[in-house]
Amino acid sequence: MTTSVDIELGLPPAASRRRWGNPALYWPSLTAATAGLDAPVAVLELDALRANVHDMLSRAAGTPIRVASKSVRVRSVIDAVLAVPGFGGVLAYTLPEALWLAEGDDGHAPIEDVVVGYPTADRSAIRRLATSAELASRVTLMVDSADQLDLIDGVLAPGEREGIRVALELDASWLGPLGRIGVFRSPVHTPDQASALAAHVVARPGFSLVGMMAYEAQIAGQGDAPRGRPGYAAVVRWMQRTSKAELLERRAAAVAAVRRIADLEFVNGGGTGSLEFTGHDPSVTEIGAGSGLLGGHLFDNYRAFSPAPAASFALDVVRKPERGTATVLGGGWVASGPPAADRLPRATWPTGLRMAPREMAGEVQTPLSGANAAGLRVGDRVWFRHTKSGELSEHVNEFAIVESGRVVGFVPTYRGEGRAFL
């Protein structure tokens, strides 16, 4: 069913085309546009996507944005975003994915600057990278210990392979009175640790240290305005203010220490939720971000910005177990992270729908109740938003592209292209 469609994102939509600002207009227009498509149907609304692209650029204030591919997982969208000035390069989530993007095929040009955001132990992919001069020049691996270098050398010794580009990851977590706040990533936390690892990398034959990365998850990935939790929100804001001050100083010192050892091409930081903060950090040369493009509902909990719901999906009502309940087929597309209500897809239209406490979002069915459930009939469409943007792509083969209230084409997801990287 996939048909070619040109996704052009160069100009933001005029105010008159920002339909998502009026939910009573936006969601019924998607229902009308997709009436001929069977559920589950996933939609990308082009004007909403355009608005998010340009909002991210504005928030980054001139710092280039590297597209975090895990938050998209649609090659056509990645290509279209990279064509917009201000975006450059890809932050991939696995090495096989990075090699696929760097090679290009099926009408997609090779992406010549791909950084793998996480260390890899995929030996077959390492061998492919290490035996291709072209791929080795386009793909950069992430490291945070000598063990990862040893693993690469164990696949092919330095004299038997191409030189491998690597970036050093600095832990951006905040170690304060509340314990470790952030994510468990790199063991490299201090400037001295970063300097020591950089010196080790530079001394190893077969490796070139070209970049650094420090992802401040406690700022970028933590909403500071959670619904109905004012006390918790106040704690989060205090934590983020304190963490920002600490990280600005420590990251600058670590970058300076590493730059005395290696001529870095880039220093990557941040994410969609920290574009303003990271964009004003003078030690950072680029921001890795992608979730804000599709606008998952995770970002409804932030004060600084409100992305448009560019990506959404619809399920059909298939039964009415009682007058006040409508059951849709499927719905259990739960996002990764700590198991909690904010990881569930959100029933967005009709408004006022809620999931059954003892079933919630189910693999085969999701019962919905609430004020507007009684009016739903078998065959009616319910619209949902996924929590985390790119994970929606793992559940569908394609997105219908909607513009001006009609479907103008379809684009395949990674899954639709037969790719499941992780």
C-alpha positions as CSV (number, residue, x, y, z in Angstrom):
1,M,0.0,0.0,0.0
2,T,3.0,2.2,0.4
3,T,3.2,5.0,-2.2
4,S,5.9,7.5,-2.7
5,V,5.2,10.9,-1.1
6,D,7.5,13.9,-1.0
7,I,7.8,15.2,2.6
8,E,8.8,18.8,2.5
9,L,9.5,20.5,5.8
10,G,11.3,23.7,4.8
11,L,8.7,26.2,5.9
12,P,6.5,26.2,9.0
13,P,2.8,26.1,8.5
14,A,0.7,29.3,8.6
15,A,-1.4,29.9,11.7
16,S,-4.5,29.0,9.7
17,R,-3.1,25.5,9.1
18,R,-2.3,24.7,12.8
19,R,-5.5,22.5,13.1
20,W,-4.2,20.7,16.2
21,G,-4.9,23.8,18.2
22,N,-8.6,23.0,17.9
23,P,-9.0,19.4,18.8
24,A,-12.6,19.4,17.8
25,L,-11.5,20.1,14.3
26,Y,-8.1,18.3,14.1
27,W,-9.1,14.8,15.3
28,P,-12.4,14.5,13.3
29,S,-10.4,15.7,10.2
30,L,-8.0,12.7,10.7
31,T,-11.0,10.4,11.0
32,A,-12.5,11.7,7.8
33,A,-9.1,11.5,6.0
34,T,-8.5,7.9,7.0
35,A,-12.1,6.7,6.6
36,G,-11.1,4.3,3.8
37,L,-8.2,2.8,5.8
38,D,-8.6,-0.2,8.1
39,A,-7.4,0.1,11.7
40,P,-4.9,0.1,13.2
41,V,-3.9,3.2,11.2
42,A,-0.9,5.4,12.0
43,V,-0.9,9.0,10.8
44,L,1.8,11.6,10.3
45,E,0.1,15.0,9.9
46,L,2.5,17.1,7.8
47,D,1.7,20.6,9.1
48,A,2.1,19.4,12.7
49,L,5.5,17.8,11.8
50,R,6.6,21.0,10.1
51,A,5.6,23.0,13.2
52,N,7.6,20.7,15.4
53,V,10.7,20.9,13.1
54,H,10.8,24.6,13.3
55,D,9.9,24.8,17.0
56,M,12.9,22.6,17.7
57,L,15.2,24.8,15.6
58,S,13.9,27.9,17.4
59,R,14.5,26.4,20.8
60,A,18.0,25.2,19.9
61,A,18.9,28.9,19.1
62,G,21.4,28.1,16.4
63,T,23.0,25.0,17.8
64,P,22.8,22.3,15.2
65,I,20.5,19.3,15.9
66,R,21.6,15.7,15.2
67,V,18.5,13.6,14.6
68,A,18.0,10.9,17.1
69,S,16.8,8.1,14.8
70,K,15.3,5.9,17.6
71,S,12.7,8.6,18.1
72,V,11.5,8.5,14.5
73,R,12.4,5.1,12.8
74,V,11.1,6.2,9.5
75,R,13.7,6.8,6.8
76,S,11.7,9.2,4.7
77,V,11.1,11.4,7.7
78,I,14.8,11.3,8.7
79,D,15.8,12.3,5.2
80,A,13.3,15.2,5.1
81,V,14.4,16.5,8.4
82,L,18.1,16.4,7.4
83,A,17.2,18.5,4.4
84,V,16.2,21.4,6.7
85,P,19.1,23.7,7.5
86,G,19.9,23.5,11.2
87,F,19.7,19.7,11.3
88,G,22.8,17.6,10.5
89,G,23.8,14.0,11.0
90,V,22.1,11.1,12.8
91,L,22.4,9.7,16.3
92,A,21.6,6.0,15.8
93,Y,20.7,3.5,18.5
94,T,22.5,0.4,17.1
95,L,25.4,-0.3,14.9
96,P,23.4,-2.4,12.4
97,E,21.0,0.5,12.0
98,A,23.9,2.9,11.6
99,L,25.4,0.8,8.8
100,W,22.1,0.5,7.0
101,L,21.6,4.3,7.1
102,A,25.2,5.0,6.1
103,E,24.9,2.6,3.1
104,G,21.6,3.9,1.7
105,D,19.4,2.0,-0.7
106,D,15.9,2.0,-2.2
107,G,16.0,5.6,-3.2
108,H,17.6,6.8,0.1
109,A,20.9,8.5,-0.2
110,P,23.7,7.3,2.2
111,I,23.8,9.4,5.4
112,E,27.5,10.3,5.7
113,D,27.6,11.3,9.4
114,V,26.1,8.7,11.8
115,V,27.1,8.5,15.5
116,V,26.0,5.3,17.3
117,G,24.7,6.6,20.6
118,Y,25.3,3.5,22.6
119,P,28.3,1.1,22.8
120,T,28.1,-2.0,20.7
121,A,29.0,-5.7,21.2
122,D,27.6,-6.8,17.8
123,R,30.6,-8.5,16.4
124,S,29.3,-9.1,12.9
125,A,28.4,-5.5,12.6
126,I,31.8,-4.4,13.9
127,R,33.4,-6.6,11.2
128,R,31.3,-5.0,8.5
129,L,32.3,-1.6,9.7
130,A,35.9,-2.5,10.1
131,T,36.3,-3.9,6.6
132,S,34.7,-1.0,4.7
133,A,36.7,2.2,4.2
134,E,33.4,3.9,3.2
135,L,31.4,2.9,6.3
136,A,34.4,3.5,8.6
137,S,34.5,7.1,7.4
138,R,30.8,7.6,8.0
139,V,30.1,5.9,11.3
140,T,31.3,6.8,14.8
141,L,31.1,4.3,17.7
142,M,30.4,5.3,21.3
143,V,32.8,4.1,24.0
144,D,33.1,4.6,27.7
145,S,35.7,2.0,28.7
146,A,38.8,0.3,27.4
147,D,36.8,-3.0,27.4
148,Q,34.9,-1.9,24.4
149,L,38.1,-1.2,22.5
150,D,39.3,-4.6,23.5
151,L,36.2,-6.2,22.1
152,I,36.7,-4.4,18.7
153,D,40.3,-5.5,18.6
154,G,39.1,-9.0,19.3
155,V,37.0,-9.0,16.1
156,L,39.8,-7.6,13.9
157,A,43.2,-6.5,15.0
158,P,44.2,-2.9,14.2
159,G,46.6,-3.9,11.4
160,E,43.8,-6.0,9.7
161,R,41.0,-3.4,9.6
162,E,40.1,0.2,8.9
163,G,40.6,2.8,11.5
164,I,37.6,3.1,13.8
165,R,36.1,6.5,14.7
166,V,35.0,6.7,18.3
167,A,33.4,9.2,20.7
168,L,33.8,9.2,24.4
169,E,30.6,9.3,26.6
170,L,30.6,11.4,29.7
171,D,28.1,10.5,32.4
172,A,25.8,13.6,32.8
173,S,23.9,12.3,35.8
174,W,23.6,14.4,38.9
175,L,25.1,12.9,42.1
176,G,23.5,14.9,44.8
177,P,21.6,14.5,48.1
178,L,18.9,12.5,46.4
179,G,21.4,10.0,45.2
180,R,22.1,9.4,41.5
181,I,19.6,11.3,39.3
182,G,19.8,10.5,35.7
183,V,20.4,7.3,33.8
184,F,23.0,4.5,34.2
185,R,25.2,5.1,31.2
186,S,28.9,5.8,31.2
187,P,31.1,5.2,34.2
188,V,33.1,8.3,33.2
189,H,31.9,11.0,35.4
190,T,34.7,13.4,36.2
191,P,37.0,15.5,34.0
192,D,40.0,13.4,35.2
193,Q,38.3,10.2,34.2
194,A,37.4,11.6,30.8
195,S,41.0,12.8,30.3
196,A,42.4,9.4,31.3
197,L,40.1,7.5,28.9
198,A,40.8,9.9,26.1
199,A,44.6,9.4,26.6
200,H,44.1,5.7,26.5
201,V,42.0,5.9,23.3
202,V,44.6,8.1,21.5
203,A,47.4,5.7,22.5
204,R,45.6,2.7,21.0
205,P,46.4,1.9,17.3
206,G,43.4,1.7,15.0
207,F,41.2,4.2,16.8
208,S,40.5,7.9,16.3
209,L,38.9,9.9,19.1
210,V,36.6,12.4,17.2
211,G,33.8,13.3,19.6
212,M,32.2,13.4,23.0
213,M,28.7,12.9,24.2
214,A,26.9,13.7,27.5
215,Y,23.1,13.1,27.7
216,E,21.4,14.9,30.6
217,A,18.4,12.6,30.9
218,Q,17.3,14.1,34.2
219,I,16.7,17.4,32.3
220,A,15.9,16.3,28.8
221,G,13.7,13.3,29.7
222,Q,12.0,14.5,32.8
223,G,8.9,16.6,32.6
224,D,8.8,19.5,35.0
225,A,5.0,19.9,35.0
226,P,3.5,16.5,35.6
227,R,-0.3,16.6,35.7
228,G,-1.9,16.8,39.2
229,R,1.4,16.6,41.1
230,P,2.4,20.1,42.1
231,G,4.6,19.0,45.0
232,Y,6.6,16.5,42.8
233,A,6.9,19.2,40.1
234,A,8.5,21.6,42.6
235,V,11.1,18.9,43.5
236,V,11.8,18.2,39.9
237,R,12.4,21.9,39.1
238,W,14.7,22.3,42.0
239,M,16.6,19.2,41.0
240,Q,16.9,20.4,37.4
241,R,18.1,23.9,38.4
242,T,20.8,22.4,40.6
243,S,21.8,19.7,38.1
244,K,22.1,22.3,35.3
245,A,24.5,24.4,37.3
246,E,26.6,21.4,38.2
247,L,26.6,20.0,34.7
248,L,27.5,23.3,33.0
249,E,30.7,23.4,35.0
250,R,31.6,19.8,34.9
251,R,30.9,19.2,31.2
252,A,33.0,22.3,30.3
253,A,35.9,21.1,32.3
254,A,35.7,17.5,30.9
255,V,35.5,18.8,27.3
256,A,38.4,21.1,27.8
257,A,40.4,18.3,29.3
258,V,39.7,16.0,26.4
259,R,40.3,18.7,23.8
260,R,43.9,19.0,25.2
261,I,44.4,15.4,24.1
262,A,42.3,15.1,20.9
263,D,41.0,17.4,18.2
264,L,37.3,16.8,18.7
265,E,34.9,17.2,15.7
266,F,31.8,17.4,17.9
267,V,30.5,17.5,21.4
268,N,26.9,16.2,21.6
269,G,24.5,16.8,24.4
270,G,20.9,17.1,25.4
271,G,17.6,16.0,23.9
272,T,14.2,17.4,23.0
273,G,13.3,18.3,26.5
274,S,16.5,20.3,27.1
275,L,17.0,22.1,23.8
276,E,17.1,25.6,25.4
277,F,19.5,24.6,28.2
278,T,21.9,22.5,26.0
279,G,21.8,25.0,23.2
280,H,23.2,27.7,25.5
281,D,26.0,25.5,26.8
282,P,29.2,26.8,25.2
283,S,31.0,23.5,25.5
284,V,28.4,21.7,23.3
285,T,28.6,21.9,19.5
286,E,25.4,19.9,18.7
287,I,22.2,18.6,20.3
288,G,20.9,15.1,19.8
289,A,17.1,15.2,19.6
290,G,14.3,13.5,17.8
291,S,11.2,12.9,20.0
292,G,9.9,16.4,19.5
293,L,9.5,15.8,15.8
294,L,6.6,13.3,16.2
295,G,5.4,14.8,19.6
296,G,4.6,11.8,21.8
297,H,2.5,12.7,24.9
298,L,5.5,12.3,27.2
299,F,6.1,16.0,26.4
300,D,2.7,17.1,27.6
301,N,4.4,17.4,31.0
302,Y,6.9,20.2,30.1
303,R,6.5,23.9,30.8
304,A,8.9,25.2,28.2
305,F,7.3,23.8,25.0
306,S,4.3,21.9,23.7
307,P,4.9,19.9,20.5
308,A,2.1,19.3,18.1
309,P,0.7,15.7,18.0
310,A,2.2,15.0,14.6
311,A,2.1,11.2,15.0
312,S,-1.0,9.4,16.2
313,F,-2.8,6.1,15.7
314,A,-6.4,5.0,15.6
315,L,-8.2,1.9,16.6
316,D,-11.7,0.9,15.9
317,V,-14.5,0.0,18.3
318,V,-15.4,-3.6,17.9
319,R,-17.7,-4.3,20.8
320,K,-20.0,-2.7,23.4
321,P,-19.9,-4.9,26.5
322,E,-22.2,-2.4,28.3
323,R,-23.8,1.0,27.4
324,G,-21.1,3.1,29.0
325,T,-18.1,1.1,27.7
326,A,-16.6,0.8,24.2
327,T,-13.9,-1.7,23.4
328,V,-11.3,-1.2,20.7
329,L,-9.3,-4.0,19.1
330,G,-5.7,-3.8,20.3
331,G,-4.1,-0.9,22.1
332,G,-1.4,-2.5,24.3
333,W,1.4,-0.4,22.8
334,V,3.0,0.4,26.1
335,A,6.2,2.6,26.0
336,S,9.5,1.6,27.6
337,G,10.6,2.9,31.0
338,P,9.3,2.6,34.5
339,P,5.9,0.8,34.5
340,A,3.3,3.5,35.2
341,A,0.2,5.1,33.8
342,D,2.3,7.6,31.8
343,R,3.8,4.8,29.7
344,L,0.3,3.9,28.3
345,P,-1.0,5.2,25.0
346,R,-3.4,8.1,25.7
347,A,-6.9,7.9,24.3
348,T,-7.2,11.4,22.9
349,W,-10.3,11.6,20.8
350,P,-13.2,11.4,21.7
351,T,-12.2,13.3,24.9
352,G,-13.0,12.0,28.3
353,L,-12.2,8.3,27.7
354,R,-10.4,6.3,30.3
355,M,-9.1,2.7,30.4
356,A,-10.6,0.0,32.7
357,P,-8.3,-0.2,35.8
358,R,-8.2,-4.0,35.7
359,E,-7.4,-4.2,31.9
360,M,-5.8,-1.0,30.9
361,A,-4.2,-1.1,27.4
362,G,-4.4,-4.7,26.3
363,E,-2.7,-6.7,23.6
364,V,-5.9,-7.8,22.0
365,Q,-8.4,-5.3,23.4
366,T,-8.7,-2.1,25.4
367,P,-12.1,-1.3,27.0
368,L,-12.8,2.5,27.3
369,S,-15.3,4.2,29.5
370,G,-16.2,7.8,30.3
371,A,-18.6,10.5,29.3
372,N,-18.2,9.9,25.5
373,A,-17.9,6.1,25.6
374,A,-21.7,5.6,25.5
375,G,-22.0,7.4,22.2
376,L,-19.4,5.3,20.5
377,R,-20.7,2.5,18.2
378,V,-19.1,-0.5,16.6
379,G,-16.9,0.7,13.8
380,D,-16.3,4.1,15.3
381,R,-12.7,5.3,15.4
382,V,-10.7,6.3,18.6
383,W,-7.5,8.2,18.3
384,F,-4.5,7.6,20.6
385,R,-1.1,9.2,21.1
386,H,1.9,7.1,22.0
387,T,4.0,8.1,25.0
388,K,7.4,7.9,23.3
389,S,7.6,9.0,19.7
390,G,9.7,6.4,17.8
391,E,8.3,3.4,19.5
392,L,5.0,3.7,17.7
393,S,6.9,2.9,14.5
394,E,7.7,-0.6,15.9
395,H,3.9,-1.4,15.8
396,V,3.0,-0.4,12.3
397,N,4.4,-1.1,8.8
398,E,3.6,2.4,7.5
399,F,2.3,5.9,8.3
400,A,-0.4,7.5,6.3
401,I,0.7,11.1,5.4
402,V,-2.1,13.5,5.9
403,E,-2.0,17.1,4.6
404,S,-4.8,19.6,4.3
405,G,-7.3,17.0,5.6
406,R,-6.5,14.2,3.1
407,V,-4.1,11.3,2.8
408,V,-1.5,12.2,0.3
409,G,0.6,9.0,0.5
410,F,2.3,6.5,2.7
411,V,5.8,6.0,4.0
412,P,7.2,2.8,5.5
413,T,8.6,2.5,9.0
414,Y,11.8,0.5,9.7
415,R,9.4,-2.4,10.5
416,G,7.7,-1.9,7.1
417,E,11.1,-2.1,5.4
418,G,11.7,-5.4,7.2
419,R,14.1,-4.0,9.8
420,A,13.9,-4.6,13.5
421,F,17.1,-3.4,15.1
422,L,16.3,-3.6,18.7
